[in-house]
Amino acid sequence: MIITIDGPAGAGKSSIAREVATDLGFAFLDTGAMYRAITLGAMRRGIAFDDVLALVDYAQQANLSWKDDRIDLDEQDISVEIRTPAVTSNIRYIADPPEIRGCLTMQQRRIAEGRNLVTEGRDQGTEVFPEAECKVFLTASPEERAKRRHLQLQKAGKESTYEEVLMAQNQRDLEDRMRPVGRLRAALDAVVIQTDGMTSCDVKQAVLGIVRSNL
Ligand code: C5P
């Protein structure tokens, strides 16, 4: 069984998808981490971001591996570095070209083979697993998402204002909604959960309810 959880940045997809996967005993895939890892690898290798052929070539042979919350590139833990603003600001060079998306789509399908999987991202229910048994689109207002993200950053001791977080998030939403292939949108057969005012426990129960109704 494949469960897809798509939605915009800051909607809480990763933590909910991870918890749902644990509850159901399914594998979990964070496809944003894949896009981030390829971005970081290309930066480290000095591959020009306008050289799509070189980027596809790199995406095909990048040495990525996962274990629980940890993601390794060339056998080195990159779980923290892929979340830095430098990587985030360059992701569009990897996420925009359809050729690179095609390569990551193939890898994501390969990972799903023979597995029960909860997979989260932007295009999982639309492009990568259009036949998935259960599709969720998790969202919240831009203000609510920015508020949550700002709180997270404060807790982690990272300086930023709410307005800065909201502006960066709006920019990323725009980029994610505008790309020609794999853009952020709900699949026609996805159940949309608007999470404003819900606790993460409420959201998890809502997702599990949708999964049960698809069994
Ligand atoms: O989910 P996360 O915020 O880590 O994703 C980082 C970026 O990777 C997104 O803003 C989006 O541009 C890209 N992405 C994508 N398709 C996915 C997952 C992520 O284009 N399936």
Boltz pocket constraint, residues with backbone or C-beta under 6 A from the ligand:
constraints:
  - pocket:
      binder: B
      contacts: [[A, 9], [A, 10], [A, 31], [A, 32], [A, 33], [A, 35], [A, 36], [A, 91], [A, 92], [A, 95], [A, 120], [A, 121], [A, 122], [A, 123], [A, 124], [A, 172], [A, 176], [A, 182]]
      max_distance: 6.0
